[in-house]
Amino acid sequence: MERRPFVLKKPKGKILWAFLSQPGPCSRTSRRKTASGFLKPAMGNVRESGSRTECASHRPPIIKKYGVIILKQASLKKLVLVALLATIGFLIMLIAFPIPMMPGFLTLDFSDLPALIGTLLLGPGAGVAIEAIKNILHVLLTGSLTVVPVGEFANFSAGSILILVSWYFYHKRPSIASLAIGMVLGTVIMTAIMSVANYFVIFPGYALFLGFSVNMAVSQAQAVNHGIDSLLTLIVYSVMPFNIIKGAALTVLMIPVYTRLRNFLQKRSIV
């Protein structure tokens, strides 16, 4: 009885997506023999005809054509969403306000919220990209007080640390509890790292590029808290509580947002 060749019909989007995500090389360990004698992997992208083995590189033109279309559509959707969330983050960044009992140069905003949403939807790379684009827009459209954007660098660093730690714990077991734990630990780690960065990089950077010396910062903070008399006490009594308050506020805001997005996140239709 003559063997009929293995013919692939026009695949639908999700099937094609899974098909294209399989490894391309034809290895003996990745093939299995069917009852009809054809050799193919789980997704059927390898078959043997006589002495010739057809691999993923020999896919029919229909696979290549529709695969490229779907990949381009997904990439375009991802880029649009990243740009949209970064723009929203930039607009929220403009609505910054001081915290009572804190120095005036420490202002609070919730511009990391769109980056957190983008991280849950698209992954940590997209979240970091949203943080970067948001701060670049802030420098380009509003200007920077310093030649080197020290404040934007601090905002990017703090936001990136928070979203990466939050995503790490959420990704291990996606749930509202994992997200909350990740954001709490992310706040602690962000506070510790940014305290060191403020002492060695950020405040000296302001003094170098803006002329806002450490003594001026200490004097301004001392007007609010008389216990501040040095850069170290400024960081302990002002910068560390500020980062803790910011992380706690973002956690409180992110939990109801995640509750609304839970069903959409489970489908993962964007990625």
Sequence and secondary structure as in RCSB ss.txt:
>XXXX:A:sequence
MERRPFVLKKPKGKILWAFLSQPGPCSRTSRRKTASGFLKPAMGNVRESGSRTECASHRPPIIKKYGVIILKQAS
LKKLVLVALLATIGFLIMLIAFPIPMMPGFLTLDFSDLPALIGTLLLGPGAGVAIEAIKNILHVLLTGSLTVVPV
GEFANFSAGSILILVSWYFYHKRPSIASLAIGMVLGTVIMTAIMSVANYFVIFPGYALFLGFSVNMAVSQAQAVN
HGIDSLLTLIVYSVMPFNIIKGAALTVLMIPVYTRLRNFLQKRSIV
>XXXX:A:secstr
            HHHHHHHHTS  S  GGG EE TTS EE TTS  EEETTEEE GGG  HHHHHHHHHHHHHHH
HHHHHHHHHHHHHHHHHHTS EE TTS TT EE  THHHHHHHHHHH HHHHHHHHHHHHHHHHHHH  SSSS H
HHHHHHHHHHHHHHHHHHHHHHS SHHHHHHHHHHHHHHHHHHHHHHIIIIIHHHHHHHT   HHHHHHHHHTT 
TT  SHHHHIIIIIHHHHHHHHHHHHHHHHHHHHHHHHHHHHT   
